[in-house]
Amino acid sequence: MTPDEKKFRAMAAKKGMKNCPSCKMWVDKNKGCDAMVCVCGCTFCWKCGSDVNTKGGCLCLQNLDNLNAQDRANIIQVNSHATNQENPAHAHMQQQLAHGHQAHIGMPGGLGGN
């Protein structure tokens, strides 16, 4: 590893940057929800670092029962960004909408980022 690479890795660790699970590009989060979209097009969960477009969603979604109510809502929101319609978050959001609950996807009251 070159001195510049060492310097960059130290800076990335200090800033809390993470790698995209698909292309390994470094990603920095400075605000917004935990759904990250890399330049390669991969959408992943900032908390666990896994791709939300896998069949079961991100790893956090697979452990949803072990999370508190706010974390569950955040993880469902993150996984709602998945383009894979087999992601369980889509069924959950449809169920919430069918029962008249307001579904927050992205910014409050609508679609998009927080």
C-alpha positions as CSV (number, residue, x, y, z in Angstrom):
1,M,0.0,0.0,0.0
2,T,1.4,3.4,-1.0
3,P,1.7,6.3,1.5
4,D,-1.2,8.1,-0.3
5,E,-3.4,5.0,0.1
6,K,-2.6,4.7,3.8
7,K,-3.4,8.4,4.2
8,F,-6.7,8.0,2.4
9,R,-7.7,4.9,4.4
10,A,-6.9,6.8,7.6
11,M,-9.1,9.7,6.5
12,A,-11.9,7.4,5.4
13,A,-11.8,5.5,8.7
14,K,-11.9,8.8,10.6
15,K,-14.9,10.1,8.6
16,G,-16.7,6.7,9.0
17,M,-16.8,6.1,5.2
18,K,-17.9,2.7,4.0
19,N,-17.4,0.6,0.8
20,C,-20.2,-0.1,-1.7
21,P,-21.0,-3.8,-1.4
22,S,-21.0,-4.1,-5.2
23,C,-18.1,-2.0,-6.6
24,K,-16.2,-1.3,-3.4
25,M,-16.2,2.4,-4.1
26,W,-15.8,4.5,-0.9
27,V,-19.0,6.2,0.1
28,D,-19.4,9.1,2.6
29,K,-22.7,9.9,4.3
30,N,-23.2,13.4,5.5
31,K,-27.0,13.5,6.0
32,G,-30.3,11.9,5.0
33,C,-31.7,8.4,5.4
34,D,-29.6,5.3,5.5
35,A,-30.5,4.2,2.0
36,M,-27.3,4.9,0.0
37,V,-27.1,4.8,-3.8
38,C,-23.6,4.4,-5.2
39,V,-22.3,5.7,-8.5
40,C,-22.5,2.1,-9.8
41,G,-26.2,2.1,-9.1
42,C,-26.2,-0.3,-6.1
43,T,-28.6,0.7,-3.3
44,F,-27.4,-0.4,0.1
45,C,-28.1,0.0,3.8
46,W,-25.7,2.4,5.5
47,K,-26.1,0.5,8.9
48,C,-25.2,-3.0,7.8
49,G,-23.6,-2.3,4.4
50,S,-25.6,-4.8,2.4
51,D,-27.4,-4.5,-0.9
52,V,-31.1,-3.9,-0.4
53,N,-31.9,-5.6,-3.8
54,T,-31.1,-9.0,-2.5
55,K,-34.2,-11.3,-2.3
56,G,-34.4,-10.9,1.5
57,G,-33.4,-7.2,1.7
58,C,-30.5,-6.0,3.7
59,L,-29.2,-7.9,6.8
60,C,-31.0,-5.4,9.1
61,L,-34.3,-6.3,7.5
62,Q,-33.6,-10.0,8.1
63,N,-33.2,-9.2,11.8
64,L,-36.2,-6.8,12.1
65,D,-37.8,-8.6,15.1
66,N,-34.7,-7.7,17.2
67,L,-35.0,-4.0,16.6
68,N,-36.9,-1.3,18.4
69,A,-39.8,0.4,16.7
70,Q,-37.9,3.4,15.3
71,D,-35.1,1.3,14.0
72,R,-37.7,-1.1,12.4
73,A,-39.3,1.9,10.6
74,N,-35.9,3.2,9.4
75,I,-34.9,-0.2,8.0
76,I,-38.2,-0.6,6.2
77,Q,-37.7,2.8,4.8
78,V,-34.2,1.9,3.6
79,N,-35.4,-1.3,2.0
80,S,-38.4,0.5,0.3
81,H,-35.7,2.0,-2.0
82,A,-35.1,-1.4,-3.5
83,T,-36.0,-1.9,-7.1
84,N,-36.3,-5.7,-6.4
85,Q,-40.0,-6.2,-5.8
86,E,-39.2,-9.4,-3.9
87,N,-37.8,-7.3,-1.0
88,P,-40.1,-7.9,1.9
89,A,-40.2,-4.1,2.6
90,H,-42.4,-3.7,-0.4
91,A,-45.1,-6.1,0.9
92,H,-44.9,-4.4,4.3
93,M,-45.4,-0.9,2.8
94,Q,-48.3,-2.1,0.7
95,Q,-49.9,-3.7,3.8
96,Q,-49.5,-0.4,5.7
97,L,-51.1,1.6,2.9
98,A,-54.0,-0.9,2.6
99,H,-54.8,-0.5,6.3
100,G,-54.8,3.3,5.9
101,H,-51.5,4.0,7.6
102,Q,-49.4,6.7,6.2
103,A,-46.2,5.3,4.7
104,H,-43.2,7.5,4.9
105,I,-40.8,6.7,2.1
106,G,-37.9,9.1,2.0
107,M,-38.9,12.7,3.1
108,P,-41.9,13.0,5.4
109,G,-45.1,12.9,3.4
110,G,-43.7,11.7,0.1
111,L,-41.1,9.9,-2.0
112,G,-37.4,10.9,-2.1
113,G,-34.6,11.5,0.4
114,N,-35.0,13.0,3.9
